[in-house]
Amino acid sequence: MRKKYGFTIMEVMLVVFLLSVMASFALVQFNKATLKSREKSAIVQLKVIHAANEIYKARNGHFNRDSNTKGGPLNLDEINSSLNINLVSNGLTFSY
């Protein structure tokens, strides 16, 4: 009788299938973790802006302006300079 040295095609297909199922679960969890991290980053940045705006109000008697000289919303550089903070752009856009 001939000795068997290897795997059958069914065994290989089963292993590939199981690995692909496990990889799909890992990818879903990775995407959830990435989204949660971005949400936390946005919350932290908004809290920093809020705190800086409260300090601005305490010093000047009013809140910082919410539009630039052209009437459009403030961009990150304008927020940083007017509130004297240093936020780094993370690709998120905040609307109100």
N, C-alpha and C positions, 0 to 999 in steps of 0.2 A: 504494500500500500504506500502511496505517495505521501510524504510529509507536507503539511500545510505551513507555509512561511509567509504570512502577510494577512492583509485584511480583505474582506470581500467588498464589492462595490456598495452593498447595502450598509455595511458598517461605516464606511467612509461617508456615505450620504447622511446617515443618522448623526454622526459627529458634526458634520458641516451644518446640518439643520439646527442642532442644539446650540452650536456656537452662534449662529445667526440670530436665534431667538434671544439668547442672553445678551448679545450685542445690541439688539433693538431696545431691550429694557434699559440697558446702561445708557444708551443715547437719550432716551426719554428723560431719565433721571438727571442727566447732565444738562439738558435743555431747561428743565425746571430749576435746577440750581443756578444756572446762569441768569435766568429771568429774575429769580428771587434776589440775587446779588445786585442786579441793575436797579431793582426797586428799592433796595436798602440804600444804595448809593444816591438815588434821587431824593429819598427822604432826608438823608443826611445833608445834602446840598440845600434843600429847601429849608431845613431847620437853621442852617448857618445863615442863609439869606434873611430869614425871619428875625433871628437874634441880632444880626447886624442892623437891620431896619429899626428894631426897637431901640438900639443904642443911638442910631441916627436921630430918632424922634426925641429921645431924652436930651440930646445935645442941642438940637435945632428947633424943637417945639412942633415939628411936623414930620410926617413920614417922607421918605425919599420919593421923588417923582416916579411915575410908572410909565412914562413915555419919553422918548428922546426929543431933541429939538425939532425934529421933522414930524413929530406926532406918532411915530411908530413905536412899537414895544422896545424896551431896552435889550441890548444884546449882552453877552457875558462880560465883555470888556467894559461896557458902560456901568454894569452892576458892580464889577470889581472896583472900578475907580471911584464911583460915587459913594460906595459903602466902605471903602478902604479894606477890602478883603481880597483873597487870592484864590478863587475857585478855578479849577482846571476843567476844561471842556471834556465831557465824557460821551458826547454824541447824543445826549438826551435833549428833548425840547419840552419846555414847560409852557402850558397855556393856562389862561385864567379867564 
